[in-house]
Amino acid sequence: MRLMLLGLLVFLGTHLFTTMRVARAGVIAKMGEAPYKILYSLISIAGVIVAGYGFAAWRAEGSPQLWFPPVWTKHLAILLVLFACICITSAYPPTHLRVWLKHPMLVGVKTWAVAHLIANGDLAGIILFTSVLAWAVFSRISMKWRPTFSYPEPRLRADIIATVMGLILFWFLAYVFHPRVVGLSVLPS
């Protein structure tokens, strides 16, 4: 449990820092934008990996099962995570999803969290996925106080590339991350 909570603290703490625009601007001014983004990414990835291993360890130790989701929710979760992966990879290129959803990364994270909540009924899962969902909702609300961006004209090529990248991300999560970090296979081999 502690390892998962540490990973969540690292990941969510890093992302909550982003909402503190004055402090963030100060750090960027001191170290530069590129080094900040690299450090931010590395810390975020470390948080995800630690939370994933912690989640797997807690489940292996016997996280209490609070409810038993029906089998169909696992199938729905796979489709929702696929959509979430495409949203996440559509966040930065000039895609139609970026224009339509305003922040497809957060839509993807919220979709990912909801998908996992409906397919898992153990305490570890509920804490992990509810925490990430709460952060994504908070982050989206906090965007009302951030500067607005004008989006470049969406391009079909960007949509295709983002979709292919989303499929690759989905494959990576299903066949690499989930079995190796979480210790759970979600798709047949």
N, C-alpha and C positions, 0 to 999 in steps of 0.2 A: 504494500500500500504506500509506504513512504517513498519508494522509488518513483512510482507513478505520480504522486503528488509533487515530488521535486521536479520531474519533467514538465508537469503542467505549470508549475510556478515559473520555471525558466521560459517556456514557450509563451504563456499568457502574459507574464511580466514584460517580456520583450515587446510583445504586441501592444500591451497597454501603454508602454512608454511612447509608442508612436502617436497616441492620442494627446500626449503632452507636447503640444507643438512648440512652445517656447524652449523647453528643455531639449527637445530633439534638435531644434535649430541651433542651439548652443553647441551641442555635441558635433553636429555636422560642420559648424564653423571651425571648431578646433581640429577635427581630424580629416575633414574633407568628405564629400558625398560618396565617392566610390568606396573608400575604406569603411565608412559607416555602413553602407549597404552590404558589403562583404561580411563584416562582423555581425551585423543584424541577421543575415541569412545563416551564417554558421551557428550562431547561438540558437536560432529558431529550429534549425535542423537537429541540433543536439537535444533540444527540449523534446521534439517529436520522438526521437529515438529512445531517449530515457523514459518518456511516458509510455511508449509502446512496450519496452521491456518490462517496465514496472507493472503495466496492465497485465501482461502475460504472466508475470510472477505471482501477482495477487490472485489471478484466476486459478493458477496451478495450485496455490495454497488453499484454495477453497473459498472464493468470494461468495457470500451468501446469495442465493437465487431468490429474488423478490417476486418475480413473476415469470411465467413460461410463455414466451411468444409463440404464436402459431407458425407453422412451417412457411406459409405463404409470405410472411413478413420478411423472411430471409431472401426470397426471390425478389420481392419488391425492393429490398435494400440494395441488391446488386444493380438493379436498373437505376435507382436513385444515385448511387455512387458513380455510376457511369456518367450520368448527367452532371453530377458535381465535378467530376474530373474535367469535363469539357468546359464547364463554367470557369474553373480555376485557370485553365490554359487560355481562356478567352479574355482574361483580365487586362492584359497589357497591349496586345496587338490591336490594330484598328478593326475590330470585329463588330458584327451587328449585335451580338450578345452584349458586348461592352456598352453600346449605346442604349439598348433596350433595358438592361438590368442596372445600369449606372455603376454598380460595383460587383461584377460577376464573381470575383474571388470570394467575397463574403456570402453571396448567394450559394456558391459551391460549398463553402464551409458549413453553412447552416443546413444545406441539404444533406451533406455527409453526416453531420451530427444527428439529424432527425432519422436518417436511414439506419444508423447504428443503434439509436434508442429504440426503434420499433423492432429490431431484430435481436436485441440482447436484454435480458431481464435481471442480470446480476448486479450487485451493488457497485462493483468496480466499473462496469460499463456505464451505469447510470451516472456515477460521479464524473467519469471522464467525459462522456458525450454531452452531458448537461452543462458542464463547465465550459467546454468549447462552444456550445450553442449560445450560452449566456454572453461569452466574450464577443461572438460575432454579432449578436443583436446589439450589444453595447457599442461596439465599434461602428456599426452602421448608423446608429442614432447619433454618435459623436461626430459623424461626418457632416452633420448639419452646421456645425460650427467651424468647419475647415474651409479653406478656399475651394471654390468650384473650378472645375477644369472644363475646357472645351475639348471635345473629342474630335479627332480627325475623321474625315469621311470614311465610313466602313467599306471594307473591300472584300469581295468574295474570296480572293486568294488567302487573305488573313483568316477568314472563317474556315476554309479547308485546312490550312496549316494548324490552326488551333484545335480543330476537331481531331486531326490525326495525332497531335501531341496529347490531347485528352485521352485518346484510345491507348496511346503508349503509357501514359501515367496510370490509367486503369489497369493495364496489363502488369506494370511494375508493382503496383499496390497489391494486386491479387496474387501474383505468382512469385514475387520476391519479398516485399515488405511483410505482408501478412504471415506467410509461413515461417520466415526467418526471424522476424522481430517479435511478432505477436504469438507465434507458435500455433497458428490456426489456419487451415486451408479453407478458402471460401469458394473456390471454383474447382471443378474436377481437373485433374492433370492431363 
